[in-house]
Amino acid sequence: MGTTQSIQFLLNDIERNQYFLPEFQRGFRWTPEQVKKYFRSLYFGYPTGSFLVWKCDNPPKIKSSVTTTDSKSFTRLILDGQQSP
């Protein structure tokens, strides 16, 4: 079941190392102009797409060397659902 939260809440959690990217996740492919347009949409409060978050007990390798310091028994991984070679 999906949940809704503000982009600011998500960004704060990312800064606190609550979300990670799995090693198999491809890199971003957005141009600087696309990023600019996306942030403009966020600024004006326009609806945006969603993030797919995989909440797992035994995560695969992650791209970051940082690990969580709290006692949670799960890891949240952000996926984009469009893996490509």
PDB file with SEQRES, HELIX, SHEET and CRYST1 records, atoms N, CA, C and O in Angstrom:
SEQRES   1 A   85  MET GLY THR THR GLN SER ILE GLN PHE LEU LEU ASN ASP          
SEQRES   2 A   85  ILE GLU ARG ASN GLN TYR PHE LEU PRO GLU PHE GLN ARG          
SEQRES   3 A   85  GLY PHE ARG TRP THR PRO GLU GLN VAL LYS LYS TYR PHE          
SEQRES   4 A   85  ARG SER LEU TYR PHE GLY TYR PRO THR GLY SER PHE LEU          
SEQRES   5 A   85  VAL TRP LYS CYS ASP ASN PRO PRO LYS ILE LYS SER SER          
SEQRES   6 A   85  VAL THR THR THR ASP SER LYS SER PHE THR ARG LEU ILE          
SEQRES   7 A   85  LEU ASP GLY GLN GLN SER PRO                                  
HELIX    1 AA1 ILE A    7  GLU A   15  1                                   9    
HELIX    2 AA2 PRO A   32  TYR A   43  1                                  12    
SHEET    1 AA1 3 TYR A  19  PHE A  20  0                                        
SHEET    2 AA1 3 THR A  75  LEU A  79  1                                        
SHEET    3 AA1 3 LEU A  52  CYS A  56 -1                                        
CRYST1    1.000    1.000    1.000  90.00  90.00  90.00 P 1           1          
ATOM      1  N   MET A   1       0.844  -1.173   0.000  1.00  0.00           N  
ATOM      2  CA  MET A   1       0.000   0.000   0.000  1.00  0.00           C  
ATOM      3  C   MET A   1       0.892   1.239   0.000  1.00  0.00           C  
ATOM      4  O   MET A   1       1.869   1.295   0.747  1.00  0.00           O  
ATOM      5  N   GLY A   2       0.575   2.207  -0.810  1.00  0.00           N  
ATOM      6  CA  GLY A   2       1.374   3.411  -0.920  1.00  0.00           C  
ATOM      7  C   GLY A   2       1.087   4.411   0.185  1.00  0.00           C  
ATOM      8  O   GLY A   2       0.004   4.430   0.770  1.00  0.00           O  
ATOM      9  N   THR A   3       2.074   5.232   0.451  1.00  0.00           N  
ATOM     10  CA  THR A   3       1.910   6.326   1.401  1.00  0.00           C  
ATOM     11  C   THR A   3       2.315   7.614   0.717  1.00  0.00           C  
ATOM     12  O   THR A   3       3.082   7.605  -0.245  1.00  0.00           O  
ATOM     13  N   THR A   4       1.805   8.702   1.212  1.00  0.00           N  
ATOM     14  CA  THR A   4       2.118  10.004   0.654  1.00  0.00           C  
ATOM     15  C   THR A   4       2.887  10.815   1.688  1.00  0.00           C  
ATOM     16  O   THR A   4       2.508  10.872   2.858  1.00  0.00           O  
ATOM     17  N   GLN A   5       3.966  11.437   1.243  1.00  0.00           N  
ATOM     18  CA  GLN A   5       4.716  12.333   2.109  1.00  0.00           C  
ATOM     19  C   GLN A   5       5.338  13.426   1.253  1.00  0.00           C  
ATOM     20  O   GLN A   5       5.487  13.264   0.042  1.00  0.00           O  
ATOM     21  N   SER A   6       5.692  14.513   1.869  1.00  0.00           N  
ATOM     22  CA  SER A   6       6.241  15.638   1.117  1.00  0.00           C  
ATOM     23  C   SER A   6       7.657  15.325   0.650  1.00  0.00           C  
ATOM     24  O   SER A   6       8.355  14.504   1.244  1.00  0.00           O  
ATOM     25  N   ILE A   7       8.062  15.988  -0.414  1.00  0.00           N  
ATOM     26  CA  ILE A   7       9.421  15.816  -0.927  1.00  0.00           C  
ATOM     27  C   ILE A   7      10.431  16.288   0.117  1.00  0.00           C  
ATOM     28  O   ILE A   7      11.523  15.728   0.213  1.00  0.00           O  
ATOM     29  N   GLN A   8      10.085  17.302   0.893  1.00  0.00           N  
ATOM     30  CA  GLN A   8      10.991  17.784   1.945  1.00  0.00           C  
ATOM     31  C   GLN A   8      11.223  16.709   3.002  1.00  0.00           C  
ATOM     32  O   GLN A   8      12.346  16.526   3.472  1.00  0.00           O  
ATOM     33  N   PHE A   9      10.159  16.001   3.374  1.00  0.00           N  
ATOM     34  CA  PHE A   9      10.282  14.912   4.347  1.00  0.00           C  
ATOM     35  C   PHE A   9      11.204  13.830   3.809  1.00  0.00           C  
ATOM     36  O   PHE A   9      12.060  13.325   4.535  1.00  0.00           O  
ATOM     37  N   LEU A  10      11.038  13.473   2.542  1.00  0.00           N  
ATOM     38  CA  LEU A  10      11.888  12.465   1.912  1.00  0.00           C  
ATOM     39  C   LEU A  10      13.344  12.918   1.866  1.00  0.00           C  
ATOM     40  O   LEU A  10      14.243  12.144   2.194  1.00  0.00           O  
ATOM     41  N   LEU A  11      13.583  14.159   1.464  1.00  0.00           N  
ATOM     42  CA  LEU A  11      14.948  14.676   1.396  1.00  0.00           C  
ATOM     43  C   LEU A  11      15.610  14.691   2.772  1.00  0.00           C  
ATOM     44  O   LEU A  11      16.792  14.374   2.897  1.00  0.00           O  
ATOM     45  N   ASN A  12      14.852  15.059   3.801  1.00  0.00           N  
ATOM     46  CA  ASN A  12      15.391  15.046   5.168  1.00  0.00           C  
ATOM     47  C   ASN A  12      15.803  13.630   5.574  1.00  0.00           C  
ATOM     48  O   ASN A  12      16.864  13.432   6.166  1.00  0.00           O  
ATOM     49  N   ASP A  13      14.960  12.648   5.252  1.00  0.00           N  
ATOM     50  CA  ASP A  13      15.291  11.260   5.574  1.00  0.00           C  
ATOM     51  C   ASP A  13      16.513  10.775   4.804  1.00  0.00           C  
ATOM     52  O   ASP A  13      17.315  10.010   5.340  1.00  0.00           O  
ATOM     53  N   ILE A  14      16.664  11.205   3.563  1.00  0.00           N  
ATOM     54  CA  ILE A  14      17.846  10.830   2.780  1.00  0.00           C  
ATOM     55  C   ILE A  14      19.097  11.409   3.432  1.00  0.00           C  
ATOM     56  O   ILE A  14      20.114  10.725   3.538  1.00  0.00           O  
ATOM     57  N   GLU A  15      19.027  12.657   3.865  1.00  0.00           N  
ATOM     58  CA  GLU A  15      20.175  13.285   4.544  1.00  0.00           C  
ATOM     59  C   GLU A  15      20.526  12.572   5.846  1.00  0.00           C  
ATOM     60  O   GLU A  15      21.687  12.561   6.255  1.00  0.00           O  
ATOM     61  N   ARG A  16      19.527  11.976   6.498  1.00  0.00           N  
ATOM     62  CA  ARG A  16      19.753  11.242   7.748  1.00  0.00           C  
ATOM     63  C   ARG A  16      20.067   9.767   7.492  1.00  0.00           C  
ATOM     64  O   ARG A  16      20.004   8.948   8.409  1.00  0.00           O  
ATOM     65  N   ASN A  17      20.404   9.431   6.244  1.00  0.00           N  
ATOM     66  CA  ASN A  17      20.768   8.061   5.850  1.00  0.00           C  
ATOM     67  C   ASN A  17      19.672   7.051   6.175  1.00  0.00           C  
ATOM     68  O   ASN A  17      19.944   5.977   6.710  1.00  0.00           O  
ATOM     69  N   GLN A  18      18.437   7.407   5.846  1.00  0.00           N  
ATOM     70  CA  GLN A  18      17.312   6.499   6.027  1.00  0.00           C  
ATOM     71  C   GLN A  18      16.947   5.772   4.730  1.00  0.00           C  
ATOM     72  O   GLN A  18      16.223   4.777   4.761  1.00  0.00           O  
ATOM     73  N   TYR A  19      17.440   6.259   3.602  1.00  0.00           N  
ATOM     74  CA  TYR A  19      17.179   5.659   2.289  1.00  0.00           C  
ATOM     75  C   TYR A  19      18.501   5.475   1.563  1.00  0.00           C  
ATOM     76  O   TYR A  19      19.431   6.264   1.731  1.00  0.00           O  
ATOM     77  N   PHE A  20      18.574   4.427   0.757  1.00  0.00           N  
ATOM     78  CA  PHE A  20      19.799   4.132   0.015  1.00  0.00           C  
ATOM     79  C   PHE A  20      19.456   3.726  -1.409  1.00  0.00           C  
ATOM     80  O   PHE A  20      18.305   3.425  -1.722  1.00  0.00           O  
ATOM     81  N   LEU A  21      20.471   3.722  -2.267  1.00  0.00           N  
ATOM     82  CA  LEU A  21      20.343   3.203  -3.627  1.00  0.00           C  
ATOM     83  C   LEU A  21      21.044   1.855  -3.672  1.00  0.00           C  
ATOM     84  O   LEU A  21      22.185   1.736  -3.224  1.00  0.00           O  
ATOM     85  N   PRO A  22      20.377   0.838  -4.209  1.00  0.00           N  
ATOM     86  CA  PRO A  22      21.055  -0.452  -4.338  1.00  0.00           C  
ATOM     87  C   PRO A  22      22.138  -0.366  -5.409  1.00  0.00           C  
ATOM     88  O   PRO A  22      22.062   0.454  -6.324  1.00  0.00           O  
ATOM     89  N   GLU A  23      23.132  -1.215  -5.283  1.00  0.00           N  
ATOM     90  CA  GLU A  23      24.241  -1.191  -6.235  1.00  0.00           C  
ATOM     91  C   GLU A  23      23.783  -1.466  -7.663  1.00  0.00           C  
ATOM     92  O   GLU A  23      24.384  -0.960  -8.611  1.00  0.00           O  
ATOM     93  N   PHE A  24      22.722  -2.265  -7.829  1.00  0.00           N  
ATOM     94  CA  PHE A  24      22.249  -2.593  -9.179  1.00  0.00           C  
ATOM     95  C   PHE A  24      21.457  -1.453  -9.825  1.00  0.00           C  
ATOM     96  O   PHE A  24      21.125  -1.532 -11.007  1.00  0.00           O  
ATOM     97  N   GLN A  25      21.151  -0.403  -9.075  1.00  0.00           N  
ATOM     98  CA  GLN A  25      20.385   0.732  -9.609  1.00  0.00           C  
ATOM     99  C   GLN A  25      21.241   1.503 -10.612  1.00  0.00           C  
ATOM    100  O   GLN A  25      22.381   1.860 -10.315  1.00  0.00           O  
ATOM    101  N   ARG A  26      20.703   1.752 -11.769  1.00  0.00           N  
ATOM    102  CA  ARG A  26      21.453   2.518 -12.779  1.00  0.00           C  
ATOM    103  C   ARG A  26      21.592   3.968 -12.348  1.00  0.00           C  
ATOM    104  O   ARG A  26      20.859   4.426 -11.472  1.00  0.00           O  
ATOM    105  N   GLY A  27      22.504   4.681 -12.940  1.00  0.00           N  
ATOM    106  CA  GLY A  27      22.694   6.091 -12.628  1.00  0.00           C  
ATOM    107  C   GLY A  27      21.589   6.956 -13.224  1.00  0.00           C  
ATOM    108  O   GLY A  27      20.811   6.499 -14.062  1.00  0.00           O  
ATOM    109  N   PHE A  28      21.532   8.198 -12.787  1.00  0.00           N  
ATOM    110  CA  PHE A  28      20.539   9.130 -13.318  1.00  0.00           C  
ATOM    111  C   PHE A  28      20.846   9.455 -14.765  1.00  0.00           C  
ATOM    112  O   PHE A  28      22.009   9.541 -15.160  1.00  0.00           O  
ATOM    113  N   ARG A  29      19.803   9.636 -15.547  1.00  0.00           N  
ATOM    114  CA  ARG A  29      19.982   9.953 -16.970  1.00  0.00           C  
ATOM    115  C   ARG A  29      19.262  11.238 -17.342  1.00  0.00           C  
ATOM    116  O   ARG A  29      18.928  11.453 -18.507  1.00  0.00           O  
ATOM    117  N   TRP A  30      19.026  12.074 -16.377  1.00  0.00           N  
ATOM    118  CA  TRP A  30      18.327  13.329 -16.639  1.00  0.00           C  
ATOM    119  C   TRP A  30      19.322  14.388 -17.081  1.00  0.00           C  
ATOM    120  O   TRP A  30      20.453  14.445 -16.599  1.00  0.00           O  
ATOM    121  N   THR A  31      18.877  15.223 -18.007  1.00  0.00           N  
ATOM    122  CA  THR A  31      19.694  16.363 -18.406  1.00  0.00           C  
ATOM    123  C   THR A  31      19.523  17.461 -17.363  1.00  0.00           C  
ATOM    124  O   THR A  31      18.551  17.442 -16.607  1.00  0.00           O  
ATOM    125  N   PRO A  32      20.442  18.412 -17.307  1.00  0.00           N  
ATOM    126  CA  PRO A  32      20.272  19.528 -16.377  1.00  0.00           C  
ATOM    127  C   PRO A  32      18.941  20.270 -16.586  1.00  0.00           C  
ATOM    128  O   PRO A  32      18.337  20.737 -15.620  1.00  0.00           O  
ATOM    129  N   GLU A  33      18.491  20.377 -17.820  1.00  0.00           N  
ATOM    130  CA  GLU A  33      17.218  21.061 -18.098  1.00  0.00           C  
ATOM    131  C   GLU A  33      16.040  20.271 -17.519  1.00  0.00           C  
ATOM    132  O   GLU A  33      15.103  20.870 -16.991  1.00  0.00           O  
ATOM    133  N   GLN A  34      16.070  18.954 -17.609  1.00  0.00           N  
ATOM    134  CA  GLN A  34      15.004  18.130 -17.041  1.00  0.00           C  
ATOM    135  C   GLN A  34      14.964  18.262 -15.517  1.00  0.00           C  
ATOM    136  O   GLN A  34      13.887  18.332 -14.926  1.00  0.00           O  
ATOM    137  N   VAL A  35      16.132  18.294 -14.890  1.00  0.00           N  
ATOM    138  CA  VAL A  35      16.196  18.463 -13.435  1.00  0.00           C  
ATOM    139  C   VAL A  35      15.613  19.820 -13.043  1.00  0.00           C  
ATOM    140  O   VAL A  35      14.851  19.925 -12.082  1.00  0.00           O  
ATOM    141  N   LYS A  36      15.979  20.848 -13.793  1.00  0.00           N  
ATOM    142  CA  LYS A  36      15.470  22.193 -13.527  1.00  0.00           C  
ATOM    143  C   LYS A  36      13.941  22.226 -13.620  1.00  0.00           C  
ATOM    144  O   LYS A  36      13.276  22.815 -12.768  1.00  0.00           O  
ATOM    145  N   LYS A  37      13.394  21.600 -14.647  1.00  0.00           N  
ATOM    146  CA  LYS A  37      11.939  21.572 -14.816  1.00  0.00           C  
ATOM    147  C   LYS A  37      11.261  20.789 -13.701  1.00  0.00           C  
ATOM    148  O   LYS A  37      10.186  21.171 -13.241  1.00  0.00           O  
ATOM    149  N   TYR A  38      11.880  19.702 -13.266  1.00  0.00           N  
ATOM    150  CA  TYR A  38      11.302  18.899 -12.185  1.00  0.00           C  
ATOM    151  C   TYR A  38      11.247  19.708 -10.883  1.00  0.00           C  
ATOM    152  O   TYR A  38      10.225  19.714 -10.197  1.00  0.00           O  
ATOM    153  N   PHE A  39      12.344  20.386 -10.549  1.00  0.00           N  
ATOM    154  CA  PHE A  39      12.353  21.189  -9.330  1.00  0.00           C  
ATOM    155  C   PHE A  39      11.397  22.373  -9.425  1.00  0.00           C  
ATOM    156  O   PHE A  39      10.837  22.800  -8.415  1.00  0.00           O  
ATOM    157  N   ARG A  40      11.212  22.896 -10.605  1.00  0.00           N  
ATOM    158  CA  ARG A  40      10.227  23.967 -10.798  1.00  0.00           C  
ATOM    159  C   ARG A  40       8.820  23.432 -10.502  1.00  0.00           C  
ATOM    160  O   ARG A  40       8.019  24.109  -9.858  1.00  0.00           O  
ATOM    161  N   SER A  41       8.527  22.226 -10.971  1.00  0.00           N  
ATOM    162  CA  SER A  41       7.241  21.595 -10.687  1.00  0.00           C  
ATOM    163  C   SER A  41       7.046  21.389  -9.188  1.00  0.00           C  
ATOM    164  O   SER A  41       5.959  21.623  -8.659  1.00  0.00           O  
ATOM    165  N   LEU A  42       8.105  20.950  -8.504  1.00  0.00           N  
ATOM    166  CA  LEU A  42       8.022  20.779  -7.048  1.00  0.00           C  
ATOM    167  C   LEU A  42       7.757  22.116  -6.364  1.00  0.00           C  
ATOM    168  O   LEU A  42       6.937  22.204  -5.450  1.00  0.00           O  
ATOM    169  N   TYR A  43       8.457  23.154  -6.812  1.00  0.00           N  
ATOM    170  CA  TYR A  43       8.307  24.483  -6.213  1.00  0.00           C  
ATOM    171  C   TYR A  43       6.866  24.975  -6.317  1.00  0.00           C  
ATOM    172  O   TYR A  43       6.333  25.547  -5.367  1.00  0.00           O  
ATOM    173  N   PHE A  44       6.245  24.756  -7.455  1.00  0.00           N  
ATOM    174  CA  PHE A  44       4.872  25.216  -7.662  1.00  0.00           C  
ATOM    175  C   PHE A  44       3.820  24.246  -7.129  1.00  0.00           C  
ATOM    176  O   PHE A  44       2.622  24.512  -7.232  1.00  0.00           O  
ATOM    177  N   GLY A  45       4.258  23.127  -6.561  1.00  0.00           N  
ATOM    178  CA  GLY A  45       3.325  22.181  -5.958  1.00  0.00           C  
ATOM    179  C   GLY A  45       2.557  21.334  -6.949  1.00  0.00           C  
ATOM    180  O   GLY A  45       1.496  20.804  -6.620  1.00  0.00           O  
ATOM    181  N   TYR A  46       3.080  21.197  -8.165  1.00  0.00           N  
ATOM    182  CA  TYR A  46       2.418  20.368  -9.163  1.00  0.00           C  
ATOM    183  C   TYR A  46       2.554  18.894  -8.785  1.00  0.00           C  
ATOM    184  O   TYR A  46       3.525  18.508  -8.134  1.00  0.00           O  
ATOM    185  N   PRO A  47       1.594  18.079  -9.186  1.00  0.00           N  
ATOM    186  CA  PRO A  47       1.722  16.635  -8.918  1.00  0.00           C  
ATOM    187  C   PRO A  47       2.927  16.067  -9.660  1.00  0.00           C  
ATOM    188  O   PRO A  47       3.242  16.488 -10.773  1.00  0.00           O  
ATOM    189  N   THR A  48       3.584  15.121  -9.036  1.00  0.00           N  
ATOM    190  CA  THR A  48       4.736  14.476  -9.664  1.00  0.00           C  
ATOM    191  C   THR A  48       4.550  12.970  -9.601  1.00  0.00           C  
ATOM    192  O   THR A  48       3.572  12.475  -9.041  1.00  0.00           O  
ATOM    193  N   GLY A  49       5.471  12.270 -10.163  1.00  0.00           N  
ATOM    194  CA  GLY A  49       5.436  10.808 -10.118  1.00  0.00           C  
ATOM    195  C   GLY A  49       5.715  10.310  -8.720  1.00  0.00           C  
ATOM    196  O   GLY A  49       5.749  11.084  -7.763  1.00  0.00           O  
ATOM    197  N   SER A  50       5.911   9.036  -8.614  1.00  0.00           N  
ATOM    198  CA  SER A  50       6.139   8.444  -7.307  1.00  0.00           C  
ATOM    199  C   SER A  50       7.492   7.755  -7.267  1.00  0.00           C  
ATOM    200  O   SER A  50       8.110   7.494  -8.299  1.00  0.00           O  
ATOM    201  N   PHE A  51       7.929   7.472  -6.072  1.00  0.00           N  
ATOM    202  CA  PHE A  51       9.155   6.713  -5.847  1.00  0.00           C  
ATOM    203  C   PHE A  51       8.759   5.308  -5.430  1.00  0.00           C  
ATOM    204  O   PHE A  51       7.804   5.118  -4.678  1.00  0.00           O  
ATOM    205  N   LEU A  52       9.491   4.340  -5.918  1.00  0.00           N  
ATOM    206  CA  LEU A  52       9.285   2.966  -5.497  1.00  0.00           C  
ATOM    207  C   LEU A  52      10.322   2.685  -4.416  1.00  0.00           C  
ATOM    208  O   LEU A  52      11.525   2.746  -4.669  1.00  0.00           O  
ATOM    209  N   VAL A  53       9.852   2.379  -3.216  1.00  0.00           N  
ATOM    210  CA  VAL A  53      10.749   2.108  -2.095  1.00  0.00           C  
ATOM    211  C   VAL A  53      10.636   0.641  -1.723  1.00  0.00           C  
ATOM    212  O   VAL A  53       9.545   0.134  -1.462  1.00  0.00           O  
ATOM    213  N   TRP A  54      11.767  -0.027  -1.702  1.00  0.00           N  
ATOM    214  CA  TRP A  54      11.838  -1.431  -1.326  1.00  0.00           C  
ATOM    215  C   TRP A  54      12.308  -1.486   0.119  1.00  0.00           C  
ATOM    216  O   TRP A  54      13.444  -1.118   0.418  1.00  0.00           O  
ATOM    217  N   LYS A  55      11.459  -1.933   0.998  1.00  0.00           N  
ATOM    218  CA  LYS A  55      11.771  -2.058   2.417  1.00  0.00           C  
ATOM    219  C   LYS A  55      12.135  -3.517   2.666  1.00  0.00           C  
ATOM    220  O   LYS A  55      11.267  -4.389   2.619  1.00  0.00           O  
ATOM    221  N   CYS A  56      13.418  -3.791   2.932  1.00  0.00           N  
ATOM    222  CA  CYS A  56      13.848  -5.182   3.023  1.00  0.00           C  
ATOM    223  C   CYS A  56      14.682  -5.454   4.273  1.00  0.00           C  
ATOM    224  O   CYS A  56      15.375  -4.579   4.792  1.00  0.00           O  
ATOM    225  N   ASP A  57      14.591  -6.690   4.732  1.00  0.00           N  
ATOM    226  CA  ASP A  57      15.341  -7.124   5.916  1.00  0.00           C  
ATOM    227  C   ASP A  57      16.788  -7.463   5.588  1.00  0.00           C  
ATOM    228  O   ASP A  57      17.684  -7.230   6.399  1.00  0.00           O  
ATOM    229  N   ASN A  58      17.014  -8.008   4.410  1.00  0.00           N  
ATOM    230  CA  ASN A  58      18.340  -8.446   4.012  1.00  0.00           C  
ATOM    231  C   ASN A  58      18.670  -7.799   2.665  1.00  0.00           C  
ATOM    232  O   ASN A  58      18.519  -8.439   1.625  1.00  0.00           O  
ATOM    233  N   PRO A  59      19.119  -6.535   2.670  1.00  0.00           N  
ATOM    234  CA  PRO A  59      19.300  -5.811   1.406  1.00  0.00           C  
ATOM    235  C   PRO A  59      20.492  -6.306   0.600  1.00  0.00           C  
ATOM    236  O   PRO A  59      21.437  -6.877   1.145  1.00  0.00           O  
ATOM    237  N   PRO A  60      20.430  -6.075  -0.725  1.00  0.00           N  
ATOM    238  CA  PRO A  60      21.608  -6.348  -1.556  1.00  0.00           C  
ATOM    239  C   PRO A  60      22.653  -5.280  -1.275  1.00  0.00           C  
ATOM    240  O   PRO A  60      22.429  -4.395  -0.449  1.00  0.00           O  
ATOM    241  N   LYS A  61      23.779  -5.354  -1.946  1.00  0.00           N  
ATOM    242  CA  LYS A  61      24.808  -4.324  -1.775  1.00  0.00           C  
ATOM    243  C   LYS A  61      24.224  -2.956  -2.114  1.00  0.00           C  
ATOM    244  O   LYS A  61      23.414  -2.828  -3.032  1.00  0.00           O  
ATOM    245  N   ILE A  62      24.640  -1.936  -1.368  1.00  0.00           N  
ATOM    246  CA  ILE A  62      24.175  -0.579  -1.634  1.00  0.00           C  
ATOM    247  C   ILE A  62      25.321   0.258  -2.172  1.00  0.00           C  
ATOM    248  O   ILE A  62      26.491  -0.079  -1.986  1.00  0.00           O  
ATOM    249  N   LYS A  63      24.973   1.367  -2.848  1.00  0.00           N  
ATOM    250  CA  LYS A  63      25.984   2.223  -3.477  1.00  0.00           C  
ATOM    251  C   LYS A  63      26.768   3.053  -2.471  1.00  0.00           C  
ATOM    252  O   LYS A  63      27.865   3.516  -2.783  1.00  0.00           O  
ATOM    253  N   SER A  64      26.243   3.248  -1.295  1.00  0.00           N  
ATOM    254  CA  SER A  64      26.875   4.099  -0.299  1.00  0.00           C  
ATOM    255  C   SER A  64      27.693   3.279   0.680  1.00  0.00           C  
ATOM    256  O   SER A  64      27.367   2.125   0.960  1.00  0.00           O  
ATOM    257  N   SER A  65      28.753   3.876   1.200  1.00  0.00           N  
ATOM    258  CA  SER A  65      29.512   3.207   2.253  1.00  0.00           C  
ATOM    259  C   SER A  65      28.942   3.541   3.629  1.00  0.00           C  
ATOM    260  O   SER A  65      29.366   2.979   4.639  1.00  0.00           O  
ATOM    261  N   VAL A  66      27.983   4.456   3.660  1.00  0.00           N  
ATOM    262  CA  VAL A  66      27.336   4.856   4.914  1.00  0.00           C  
ATOM    263  C   VAL A  66      26.280   3.819   5.270  1.00  0.00           C  
ATOM    264  O   VAL A  66      25.571   3.322   4.396  1.00  0.00           O  
ATOM    265  N   THR A  67      26.180   3.498   6.538  1.00  0.00           N  
ATOM    266  CA  THR A  67      25.139   2.591   7.001  1.00  0.00           C  
ATOM    267  C   THR A  67      24.298   3.290   8.049  1.00  0.00           C  
ATOM    268  O   THR A  67      24.723   4.278   8.647  1.00  0.00           O  
ATOM    269  N   THR A  68      23.112   2.774   8.265  1.00  0.00           N  
ATOM    270  CA  THR A  68      22.244   3.373   9.275  1.00  0.00           C  
ATOM    271  C   THR A  68      22.794   3.079  10.656  1.00  0.00           C  
ATOM    272  O   THR A  68      23.432   2.051  10.881  1.00  0.00           O  
ATOM    273  N   THR A  69      22.539   3.996  11.578  1.00  0.00           N  
ATOM    274  CA  THR A  69      23.034   3.834  12.942  1.00  0.00           C  
ATOM    275  C   THR A  69      21.913   3.529  13.914  1.00  0.00           C  
ATOM    276  O   THR A  69      22.173   3.289  15.093  1.00  0.00           O  
ATOM    277  N   ASP A  70      20.674   3.534  13.451  1.00  0.00           N  
ATOM    278  CA  ASP A  70      19.587   3.230  14.373  1.00  0.00           C  
ATOM    279  C   ASP A  70      19.351   1.726  14.428  1.00  0.00           C  
ATOM    280  O   ASP A  70      20.003   0.959  13.720  1.00  0.00           O  
ATOM    281  N   SER A  71      18.428   1.320  15.262  1.00  0.00           N  
ATOM    282  CA  SER A  71      18.239  -0.112  15.519  1.00  0.00           C  
ATOM    283  C   SER A  71      17.165  -0.750  14.645  1.00  0.00           C  
ATOM    284  O   SER A  71      16.683  -1.837  14.966  1.00  0.00           O  
ATOM    285  N   LYS A  72      16.781  -0.105  13.555  1.00  0.00           N  
ATOM    286  CA  LYS A  72      15.770  -0.692  12.673  1.00  0.00           C  
ATOM    287  C   LYS A  72      16.267  -2.021  12.115  1.00  0.00           C  
ATOM    288  O   LYS A  72      17.465  -2.210  11.908  1.00  0.00           O  
ATOM    289  N   SER A  73      15.352  -2.921  11.879  1.00  0.00           N  
ATOM    290  CA  SER A  73      15.737  -4.220  11.336  1.00  0.00           C  
ATOM    291  C   SER A  73      15.543  -4.285   9.827  1.00  0.00           C  
ATOM    292  O   SER A  73      15.631  -5.369   9.250  1.00  0.00           O  
ATOM    293  N   PHE A  74      15.282  -3.153   9.170  1.00  0.00           N  
ATOM    294  CA  PHE A  74      15.090  -3.149   7.726  1.00  0.00           C  
ATOM    295  C   PHE A  74      15.822  -1.977   7.101  1.00  0.00           C  
ATOM    296  O   PHE A  74      16.217  -1.032   7.785  1.00  0.00           O  
ATOM    297  N   THR A  75      15.996  -2.054   5.791  1.00  0.00           N  
ATOM    298  CA  THR A  75      16.650  -1.000   5.015  1.00  0.00           C  
ATOM    299  C   THR A  75      15.684  -0.550   3.934  1.00  0.00           C  
ATOM    300  O   THR A  75      14.987  -1.374   3.341  1.00  0.00           O  
ATOM    301  N   ARG A  76      15.636   0.752   3.673  1.00  0.00           N  
ATOM    302  CA  ARG A  76      14.786   1.296   2.612  1.00  0.00           C  
ATOM    303  C   ARG A  76      15.645   1.639   1.403  1.00  0.00           C  
ATOM    304  O   ARG A  76      16.577   2.438   1.495  1.00  0.00           O  
ATOM    305  N   LEU A  77      15.320   1.027   0.272  1.00  0.00           N  
ATOM    306  CA  LEU A  77      16.051   1.261  -0.973  1.00  0.00           C  
ATOM    307  C   LEU A  77      15.135   1.954  -1.973  1.00  0.00           C  
ATOM    308  O   LEU A  77      13.979   1.562  -2.134  1.00  0.00           O  
ATOM    309  N   ILE A  78      15.643   2.979  -2.641  1.00  0.00           N  
ATOM    310  CA  ILE A  78      14.868   3.690  -3.658  1.00  0.00           C  
ATOM    311  C   ILE A  78      15.164   3.051  -5.008  1.00  0.00           C  
ATOM    312  O   ILE A  78      16.322   2.916  -5.402  1.00  0.00           O  
ATOM    313  N   LEU A  79      14.096   2.657  -5.718  1.00  0.00           N  
ATOM    314  CA  LEU A  79      14.209   2.034  -7.037  1.00  0.00           C  
ATOM    315  C   LEU A  79      13.477   2.898  -8.045  1.00  0.00           C  
ATOM    316  O   LEU A  79      12.511   3.577  -7.697  1.00  0.00           O  
ATOM    317  N   ASP A  80      13.927   2.878  -9.289  1.00  0.00           N  
ATOM    318  CA  ASP A  80      13.175   3.636 -10.301  1.00  0.00           C  
ATOM    319  C   ASP A  80      12.363   2.737 -11.211  1.00  0.00           C  
ATOM    320  O   ASP A  80      11.547   3.232 -11.988  1.00  0.00           O  
ATOM    321  N   GLY A  81      12.563   1.432 -11.138  1.00  0.00           N  
ATOM    322  CA  GLY A  81      11.750   0.511 -11.919  1.00  0.00           C  
ATOM    323  C   GLY A  81      12.087   0.462 -13.394  1.00  0.00           C  
ATOM    324  O   GLY A  81      11.407  -0.229 -14.152  1.00  0.00           O  
ATOM    325  N   GLN A  82      13.122   1.175 -13.825  1.00  0.00           N  
ATOM    326  CA  GLN A  82      13.480   1.194 -15.241  1.00  0.00           C  
ATOM    327  C   GLN A  82      14.937   0.798 -15.414  1.00  0.00           C  
ATOM    328  O   GLN A  82      15.743   1.568 -15.938  1.00  0.00           O  
ATOM    329  N   GLN A  83      15.263  -0.387 -14.977  1.00  0.00           N  
ATOM    330  CA  GLN A  83      16.633  -0.870 -15.107  1.00  0.00           C  
ATOM    331  C   GLN A  83      16.949  -1.124 -16.573  1.00  0.00           C  
ATOM    332  O   GLN A  83      16.134  -1.680 -17.308  1.00  0.00           O  
ATOM    333  N   SER A  84      18.107  -0.722 -16.978  1.00  0.00           N  
ATOM    334  CA  SER A  84      18.523  -0.979 -18.360  1.00  0.00           C  
ATOM    335  C   SER A  84      20.014  -1.263 -18.383  1.00  0.00           C  
ATOM    336  O   SER A  84      20.742  -0.820 -17.496  1.00  0.00           O  
ATOM    337  N   PRO A  85      20.471  -1.988 -19.377  1.00  0.00           N  
ATOM    338  CA  PRO A  85      21.905  -2.332 -19.447  1.00  0.00           C  
ATOM    339  C   PRO A  85      22.771  -1.130 -19.709  1.00  0.00           C  
ATOM    340  O   PRO A  85      23.993  -1.257 -19.795  1.00  0.00           O  
TER     341      PRO A  85                                                      
END                                                                             
